[in-house]
C-alpha cells in the first residue's frame, strides 16, 4: 500500500497482478473540496494504455518499484517503464525525433493483458 501523499509523477508501480505502470499525474491534490474533487492518479502501462483511478483505490492495489530515488529494484520492467515515460515526455514536448522503431517497440510490448482491475 502506498500512502496517498507519497504518490508522484514518474513513480513506477506494480499492480497486484504483476503488471508495471508509470504515474503520469496525480490530480486534484490542491483542492480544498476533497469530497467533490477527490485525488486521482493518471498512469500508463508499458503498452501505452492509459488509466485513471482514485488515489485511494490506486494506493491499495499498487506497490512502488521506483520513486525517483531508488534504483535498487532495477528490474527490466522498471527500466522499460522509465524508458516509456521518457518517450511520452518527448512526445508531449512535440519531439518529432522519437524514432518510429521506438514507437513501434512500445506499441508491441505488454501483449500480456495488463488491465488493472
Buried (B, 14 or more C-beta within 10 A) or exposed (E): EBEBEEBBBBBBBBBEEEBBBBBBBBBBBEEEEEEEEEBBBBBBBBBBEEBEBBBEEBBEBBEBBBBEEEEEBEEEBBBBBBBBBBBBEBEEEEEEEBEEEBEEBBEEBBEEEBEBE
